[in-house]
Amino acid sequence: MLENQVIDPLRDWLLDLGVAGSIAWIVLKILAIAVPVIVSVAFYVVWERKLIGWMHVRHGPMYVGMGVLQAFADVFKLLFKEVLQPARAAKGLFVLAPLLALVPAFAAWAVVPFDTRLVLADVNAGLLYLLAMTSLGVYGIILAGWASNSKYAFLGAMRAAAQVVSYEIAMGFAMVGVLIAAGSLNLSAIVMAQAGDAALFEWFMWPLLPLFVVYFISGVAETNRAPFDVVEGESEIVAGHMVEYSGSQFALFFLAEYANMILVSMLTSLFFLGGWLSPFHGLGIPLLSADGWWWLLLKAAFFASAFIWFRASFPRYRYDQIMRLGWKVFIPLTIAWIFATALMAYFGVFEPGR
């Protein structure tokens, strides 16, 4: 392939330069992931506004670059706005909080494989690393709520703490089911465990359907998106933990939230829908049967659009309803299905090509 003919000689040339070349190669790989993620967030915002506009029978963005450049116009607006701080805020922590939310959101992408070759760090404990990174982001939200010295912000932070603890357990149990099915913590190995002649019928979403549903809905709750957006609660607490933030600091929170939404969409596709594997494998049609990163992007785009669909369709849950769903429904369901998954693994249901 053309990408191999370009990437391999560049990698070999940089690695031959010694330590400096190795560092340069790592930086290039980081930029190759971080820059597209940032650009994807910008276009995702435009897609969200257009899709909600169509659902509401209106146009959405249509003036700034025919709507395509609207997100970039908003970025420049936020970057040039004045950054304000409350007089009684804990200033050091107030500045640190957006970074603490953003850094884990981007660090988690280090172990996400786009195909068999395109991955920054193909580590064997990738699933554990993801659990650690996705759990850290909430500390930025909690810290922002506390450091702002605002009752609205502090209430949002307390809601975030309880909500994330509730749904983090369900997400973790769903990952345990995937681990049992694949027999590996490596994300590339998890995808390849879904390979086989039966194509899409090999995907984990079929035998692990309850875990698939729980994982994605918990991902919506983890990212504080509607209908689980009580952390921001615009109709009750103005903007929750972000109420005192403006300008570039607000933009960092915004970027972290949308990067996490895209990440959850990617991980759902990798864990349950075969990642970069084609659903038409074995048909003999070159364009449809070929596996590649484009399949992963298409699957992730579907789940990313589902985030928007939920926002446009469902009213916000009450806080007690959110807690009840997490503790009384999702956690017992995932525990029960872990046992079912273990039995399926014992009887060889998850053997590739079954």
C-alpha positions as CSV (number, residue, x, y, z in Angstrom):
1,M,0.0,0.0,0.0
2,L,1.1,3.6,-0.6
3,E,0.9,4.5,3.1
4,N,3.4,1.7,3.9
5,Q,5.7,2.9,1.1
6,V,5.8,6.3,2.7
7,I,5.7,5.5,6.4
8,D,8.2,2.7,6.6
9,P,11.1,4.5,5.0
10,L,10.4,7.6,7.1
11,R,10.4,5.6,10.3
12,D,13.5,3.7,9.4
13,W,15.4,6.9,8.5
14,L,14.4,8.6,11.8
15,L,15.2,5.6,13.9
16,D,18.7,5.4,12.3
17,L,19.4,8.9,13.7
18,G,19.5,7.6,17.3
19,V,17.8,9.0,20.3
20,A,16.8,12.3,18.6
21,G,15.3,10.4,15.7
22,S,13.4,8.1,18.0
23,I,11.9,11.1,19.9
24,A,11.1,12.8,16.5
25,W,9.3,9.6,15.4
26,I,7.2,9.5,18.6
27,V,6.3,13.2,18.3
28,L,5.2,12.6,14.7
29,K,3.0,9.8,15.8
30,I,1.5,11.9,18.6
31,L,0.8,14.7,16.2
32,A,-0.7,12.2,13.6
33,I,-3.3,11.4,16.3
34,A,-3.8,14.6,18.2
35,V,-4.2,16.9,15.2
36,P,-6.9,14.8,13.5
37,V,-8.7,14.5,16.8
38,I,-8.8,18.3,17.2
39,V,-10.0,18.8,13.7
40,S,-12.6,16.1,14.1
41,V,-13.9,17.9,17.2
42,A,-14.4,21.1,15.1
43,F,-16.3,19.3,12.3
44,Y,-18.2,17.2,14.9
45,V,-19.6,20.5,16.4
46,V,-20.7,21.6,12.9
47,W,-22.3,18.2,12.3
48,E,-24.1,18.4,15.6
49,R,-25.6,21.7,14.8
50,K,-26.6,20.7,11.3
51,L,-28.1,17.4,12.4
52,I,-30.1,18.9,15.3
53,G,-31.2,21.6,12.9
54,W,-32.6,19.0,10.5
55,M,-34.3,17.2,13.3
56,H,-35.9,20.5,14.4
57,V,-36.8,21.3,10.8
58,R,-34.5,24.2,10.4
59,H,-31.2,24.9,8.6
60,G,-28.5,25.0,11.3
61,P,-25.2,26.8,10.5
62,M,-25.2,28.1,6.9
63,Y,-23.5,31.5,6.7
64,V,-19.8,31.2,7.9
65,G,-18.2,29.3,5.0
66,M,-21.6,27.8,4.2
67,G,-21.7,26.5,7.8
68,V,-18.5,24.4,7.4
69,L,-16.3,27.0,9.1
70,Q,-18.7,27.8,11.9
71,A,-16.8,25.8,14.4
72,F,-13.5,27.5,13.5
73,A,-15.2,30.9,13.9
74,D,-16.3,29.9,17.4
75,V,-12.7,28.8,18.2
76,F,-11.3,32.1,17.2
77,K,-14.0,33.9,19.2
78,L,-13.2,31.9,22.3
79,L,-9.4,32.4,22.0
80,F,-9.7,36.1,21.7
81,K,-12.3,36.6,24.5
82,E,-11.1,37.8,27.9
83,V,-10.4,35.1,30.5
84,L,-12.1,36.0,33.7
85,Q,-11.5,34.6,37.2
86,P,-13.7,34.9,40.2
87,A,-12.1,37.1,42.8
88,R,-12.4,34.5,45.6
89,A,-11.5,31.5,43.4
90,A,-8.5,29.3,44.1
91,K,-6.6,30.7,41.2
92,G,-3.9,27.9,40.7
93,L,-6.5,25.1,40.8
94,F,-8.9,27.2,38.8
95,V,-6.4,27.3,35.9
96,L,-5.3,23.6,36.4
97,A,-8.8,22.2,36.2
98,P,-9.3,22.5,32.4
99,L,-5.9,21.0,31.7
100,L,-6.7,18.1,34.1
101,A,-9.9,17.4,32.1
102,L,-8.2,17.8,28.7
103,V,-4.9,15.8,29.1
104,P,-6.6,12.4,30.0
105,A,-9.0,12.9,27.1
106,F,-6.1,13.0,24.7
107,A,-3.8,10.6,26.5
108,A,-6.4,7.8,26.2
109,W,-5.9,7.9,22.4
110,A,-2.4,6.6,22.7
111,V,-3.6,2.9,22.8
112,V,-6.5,3.3,20.2
113,P,-5.6,1.2,17.1
114,F,-7.0,2.5,13.8
115,D,-5.9,-0.7,12.0
116,T,-3.1,-3.3,12.5
117,R,-0.4,-0.7,11.9
118,L,-1.8,2.7,12.9
119,V,-1.5,2.8,16.7
120,L,0.7,4.9,18.8
121,A,1.4,2.4,21.6
122,D,0.2,-1.2,21.0
123,V,0.6,-2.2,24.7
124,N,-0.7,-5.5,26.1
125,A,-2.5,-3.7,29.0
126,G,-4.3,-1.2,26.8
127,L,-7.7,-1.9,28.4
128,L,-6.4,-1.1,31.9
129,Y,-4.7,2.0,30.5
130,L,-8.1,3.1,29.0
131,L,-9.9,2.6,32.3
132,A,-7.3,4.7,34.1
133,M,-7.3,7.6,31.7
134,T,-11.0,7.8,31.2
135,S,-11.4,7.8,35.0
136,L,-9.1,10.8,35.5
137,G,-11.1,13.3,33.5
138,V,-13.7,13.7,36.2
139,Y,-11.1,15.1,38.6
140,G,-10.9,18.2,36.3
141,I,-14.6,18.7,36.6
142,I,-14.6,18.2,40.4
143,L,-11.6,20.6,40.8
144,A,-13.3,23.2,38.6
145,G,-16.4,23.1,40.7
146,W,-14.5,23.4,43.9
147,A,-12.0,26.0,42.8
148,S,-14.6,28.3,41.3
149,N,-16.0,29.1,44.8
150,S,-19.5,29.1,43.3
151,K,-22.5,27.3,44.6
152,Y,-23.7,26.4,41.1
153,A,-20.3,25.1,40.1
154,F,-19.9,23.1,43.3
155,L,-23.3,21.5,42.9
156,G,-22.3,20.5,39.3
157,A,-19.1,19.0,40.6
158,M,-20.9,16.9,43.3
159,R,-23.3,15.6,40.7
160,A,-20.4,14.7,38.4
161,A,-18.6,12.8,41.2
162,A,-21.6,10.7,41.9
163,Q,-22.6,10.2,38.3
164,V,-19.2,9.1,37.1
165,V,-18.7,6.7,40.0
166,S,-22.0,5.1,39.3
167,Y,-21.4,4.5,35.6
168,E,-17.7,3.9,35.7
169,I,-18.4,0.6,37.5
170,A,-20.9,-0.5,34.7
171,M,-18.4,0.5,32.0
172,G,-15.7,-1.4,33.7
173,F,-17.8,-4.6,34.0
174,A,-18.7,-4.3,30.3
175,M,-15.0,-4.2,29.5
176,V,-14.5,-7.3,31.7
177,G,-17.0,-9.1,29.4
178,V,-15.0,-8.1,26.4
179,L,-11.8,-9.2,28.1
180,I,-13.3,-12.7,28.7
181,A,-14.5,-12.9,25.2
182,A,-11.3,-11.9,23.6
183,G,-8.9,-13.3,26.1
184,S,-6.6,-10.3,25.9
185,L,-6.2,-6.7,27.3
186,N,-4.7,-5.6,24.0
187,L,-7.1,-3.6,21.9
188,S,-5.7,-4.9,18.5
189,A,-6.1,-8.4,19.8
190,I,-9.7,-7.7,20.9
191,V,-10.5,-6.6,17.3
192,M,-8.8,-9.6,15.7
193,A,-10.7,-11.9,18.0
194,Q,-13.8,-10.7,16.1
195,A,-12.3,-11.7,12.7
196,G,-13.7,-14.7,10.9
197,D,-15.4,-16.0,7.8
198,A,-18.9,-15.0,9.1
199,A,-17.9,-11.3,9.0
200,L,-20.3,-9.2,11.1
201,F,-21.7,-12.2,12.8
202,E,-18.4,-12.7,14.5
203,W,-18.7,-9.3,16.2
204,F,-19.0,-9.2,20.0
205,M,-22.2,-7.1,19.8
206,W,-24.3,-10.2,19.3
207,P,-23.3,-12.5,22.2
208,L,-22.5,-9.4,24.4
209,L,-25.6,-7.4,23.4
210,P,-26.5,-6.3,27.0
211,L,-22.9,-5.3,27.6
212,F,-22.8,-3.4,24.3
213,V,-25.9,-1.4,25.2
214,V,-24.7,-0.8,28.8
215,Y,-21.3,0.3,27.6
216,F,-22.5,2.9,25.1
217,I,-25.2,4.3,27.4
218,S,-22.7,4.5,30.2
219,G,-20.4,6.3,27.8
220,V,-23.1,8.9,27.2
221,A,-23.4,9.4,31.0
222,E,-19.6,9.5,31.5
223,T,-19.3,12.4,29.0
224,N,-22.2,14.3,30.7
225,R,-24.3,14.4,27.6
226,A,-28.0,14.6,27.3
227,P,-30.1,13.0,28.7
228,F,-27.5,12.6,31.5
229,D,-26.4,16.3,31.5
230,V,-27.4,17.1,35.0
231,V,-23.7,18.0,35.7
232,E,-24.1,21.1,33.4
233,G,-27.9,21.4,34.0
234,E,-28.4,24.6,31.9
235,S,-32.0,25.0,33.1
236,E,-31.1,24.5,36.8
237,I,-27.5,25.5,37.6
238,V,-26.6,27.6,34.5
239,A,-23.6,25.6,33.3
240,G,-22.5,23.6,36.3
241,H,-18.8,23.3,36.8
242,M,-18.1,25.6,33.8
243,V,-20.3,28.5,35.0
244,E,-17.3,30.7,35.9
245,Y,-15.1,29.8,33.0
246,S,-14.7,31.8,29.8
247,G,-12.5,32.3,26.8
248,S,-9.7,29.7,26.2
249,Q,-10.3,27.9,29.5
250,F,-13.9,27.2,28.6
251,A,-12.7,26.0,25.1
252,L,-10.5,23.4,26.8
253,F,-13.5,21.9,28.7
254,F,-15.4,22.0,25.4
255,L,-12.6,20.3,23.6
256,A,-12.2,17.6,26.3
257,E,-16.0,16.8,26.2
258,Y,-16.2,16.3,22.5
259,A,-12.9,14.4,22.3
260,N,-14.3,12.0,24.9
261,M,-17.5,11.6,22.9
262,I,-15.5,10.6,19.8
263,L,-13.3,8.3,21.9
264,V,-16.3,6.5,23.3
265,S,-17.6,6.1,19.8
266,M,-14.3,4.7,18.7
267,L,-14.0,2.3,21.6
268,T,-17.6,1.0,21.2
269,S,-16.7,0.2,17.6
270,L,-13.5,-1.5,18.6
271,F,-14.9,-3.6,21.4
272,F,-18.2,-4.7,19.9
273,L,-18.4,-4.0,16.2
274,G,-15.1,-5.4,14.9
275,G,-13.2,-2.1,14.7
276,W,-11.5,-1.8,11.2
277,L,-12.9,-5.2,10.1
278,S,-15.3,-5.1,7.1
279,P,-18.8,-6.3,7.7
280,F,-18.8,-7.7,4.1
281,H,-15.6,-9.8,4.5
282,G,-15.7,-12.9,2.3
283,L,-18.0,-11.6,-0.4
284,G,-15.2,-11.3,-2.9
285,I,-16.0,-7.6,-3.7
286,P,-12.7,-5.7,-3.4
287,L,-14.0,-2.4,-2.2
288,L,-16.4,-3.9,0.4
289,S,-14.4,-6.9,1.6
290,A,-11.2,-5.0,2.3
291,D,-10.5,-4.3,6.0
292,G,-9.2,-0.9,6.9
293,W,-9.3,2.2,9.1
294,W,-12.2,3.6,7.0
295,W,-14.6,1.0,8.4
296,L,-13.6,2.1,12.0
297,L,-14.3,5.7,11.1
298,L,-17.7,4.9,9.6
299,K,-18.7,2.9,12.7
300,A,-17.5,5.6,15.0
301,A,-19.3,8.2,13.0
302,F,-22.6,6.3,13.5
303,F,-22.2,6.3,17.3
304,A,-21.0,9.9,17.4
305,S,-24.2,10.8,15.5
306,A,-26.2,8.8,18.1
307,F,-24.9,11.2,20.8
308,I,-26.5,14.0,18.8
309,W,-29.7,12.0,18.2
310,F,-30.1,11.4,22.0
311,R,-29.6,15.1,22.7
312,A,-32.3,16.1,20.2
313,S,-34.8,13.4,21.3
314,F,-34.8,12.8,25.0
315,P,-35.6,15.0,28.0
316,R,-33.1,15.2,30.8
317,Y,-33.4,12.5,33.5
318,R,-34.0,13.5,37.1
319,Y,-30.9,12.9,39.3
320,D,-32.6,10.1,41.2
321,Q,-33.5,8.4,37.9
322,I,-29.8,8.5,36.8
323,M,-28.6,7.0,40.0
324,R,-31.2,4.3,40.0
325,L,-30.4,3.3,36.4
326,G,-26.7,3.1,37.2
327,W,-26.9,1.2,40.4
328,K,-30.0,-0.9,40.2
329,V,-30.2,-1.7,36.5
330,F,-26.8,-1.5,34.8
331,I,-24.5,-3.0,37.5
332,P,-26.7,-6.1,38.2
333,L,-27.2,-6.6,34.5
334,T,-23.5,-6.5,33.7
335,I,-22.6,-8.8,36.6
336,A,-25.1,-11.3,35.4
337,W,-23.9,-11.1,31.8
338,I,-20.2,-11.5,32.9
339,F,-21.2,-15.0,34.3
340,A,-23.0,-15.7,31.0
341,T,-20.0,-14.6,29.0
342,A,-17.7,-16.8,31.1
343,L,-20.0,-19.8,30.3
344,M,-20.0,-18.9,26.6
345,A,-16.2,-18.7,26.6
346,Y,-15.9,-22.1,28.4
347,F,-18.0,-23.7,25.7
348,G,-16.0,-22.1,22.9
349,V,-18.5,-19.6,21.6
350,F,-15.9,-16.9,21.1
351,E,-13.5,-19.0,19.0
352,P,-12.7,-17.0,15.7
353,G,-14.4,-18.5,12.7
354,R,-16.9,-20.5,14.9
